[in-house]
């Protein structure tokens, strides 16, 4: 009995040993052995293996052939109005106005014309009239201004000093300049520092009209004490203005000897005073003032 069991056991081991095939080489990397007992497949493919592509063959009737087309003609490039440079920036047009290019050119011409007319006045704002001679003798004034400046003086406006010197009050010169150039259209600019001596004040001034220097002259005025220096400085300015206006032709008759003799004979009178030991002059339509009335 024991021999039968021994034989049966050995036969079973033999059968099991021969039923499992021996693997002499390692398992390829694309296959892995399933460790699960009783699995349907002993080996499975790895996930990185690609699935086979199924090829589909079509018959000649199923193939769609493209419709015949006419040969393409060479297209001509459209002309470009803008430069091909990459840095070009198209101008921004203003559609709020309806002006044409001709109108723009007209406006530019008008602007340039106005700029030329006002060039003298614009430049005068930046002139240093203490040293500049800008516009001196550049061109004459318009005829209307010339007629006002060179108009004959009225005999009633002329005054005479006790010494017999004819003069026109400085306010009369200012009124002529205002009529010719308008208030603000002229001015008198100092060109030097005020020179003050023991009895006299003097300073050089320049007359500027419409942004142009027209004349330069030095004014002077006497004073008698230190308190009168300020008043003497204003008198010096007025004296320079009267001398500058002589170059514009204002009251130019006052420097004409023939006019002076005729005017004194016709409108003035003189008288000799013993105490003063000299002749004193006055207008015939005036009375003798102090101290000549005694």
Residue pairs with C-beta under 8 A, 6 or more apart in sequence:
27 33
27 43
29 46
30 45
30 46
30 49
31 43
31 44
31 45
31 46
32 43
32 44
32 46
33 42
33 43
34 41
34 42
34 43
34 44
82 88
82 90
99 107
120 135
120 210
120 211
120 212
121 210
121 211
122 211
123 134
123 211
124 134
124 135
124 208
124 211
124 212
125 211
127 134
127 211
129 189
129 191
129 206
129 208
129 213
130 189
130 190
130 191
130 192
131 191
132 213
133 213
134 211
134 212
134 213
135 211
135 212
135 213
135 214
136 212
136 213
136 214
138 212
140 146
141 149
141 180
141 209
141 210
145 180
145 181
148 176
148 179
148 180
149 176
149 180
149 248
149 249
149 250
150 249
150 250
150 252
151 176
152 253
153 168
153 251
153 253
153 254
155 263
155 267
157 168
157 169
157 172
158 166
158 167
158 168
158 254
158 263
158 267
159 166
159 167
159 168
159 169
159 283
160 166
160 167
160 264
160 268
160 281
160 282
160 283
161 167
161 281
162 280
162 281
162 282
162 292
163 281
164 264
164 268
164 270
164 279
164 281
166 254
166 260
166 263
166 264
167 242
167 254
168 242
168 251
168 254
170 238
170 239
170 241
170 242
172 251
173 241
173 242
173 245
173 250
173 251
174 241
176 245
176 250
177 186
177 209
177 245
177 250
178 186
180 186
180 209
181 209
181 210
185 209
185 210
186 207
186 208
186 209
186 210
187 207
187 208
188 205
188 206
188 207
188 208
188 237
188 240
188 241
188 244
189 205
189 206
189 208
190 203
190 204
190 205
190 206
191 204
191 205
191 206
191 216
192 203
192 204
193 203
194 201
194 202
194 203
194 233
194 236
195 201
195 202
195 203
196 229
199 222
199 223
199 224
200 220
200 221
200 222
200 223
200 232
201 220
201 221
201 222
201 223
201 229
201 232
201 233
201 235
201 236
202 218
202 219
202 220
202 221
202 236
203 218
203 219
203 233
203 236
203 237
203 240
204 216
204 217
204 218
204 219
204 240
205 216
205 217
205 218
205 219
205 237
205 240
205 241
205 244
206 213
206 215
206 216
206 244
207 213
207 214
207 215
207 216
207 217
207 241
207 244
207 245
207 247
207 248
208 214
209 248
214 244
214 247
214 248
215 243
215 244
215 245
215 246
215 247
215 248
216 244
217 240
217 243
217 244
217 246
218 240
218 243
219 235
219 236
219 237
219 238
219 239
219 240
219 241
219 243
220 236
220 239
221 232
221 233
221 234
221 235
221 236
221 239
222 232
223 229
223 231
223 232
245 251
246 252
246 255
253 259
254 260
264 270
264 281
267 283
267 284
267 285
268 281
268 282
268 283
268 284
269 281
269 282
269 283
269 284
270 279
270 280
270 281
270 282
271 279
271 280
271 282
271 288
271 292
272 278
272 279
272 280
273 279
273 280
273 292
280 292
282 288
282 289
282 292
287 293
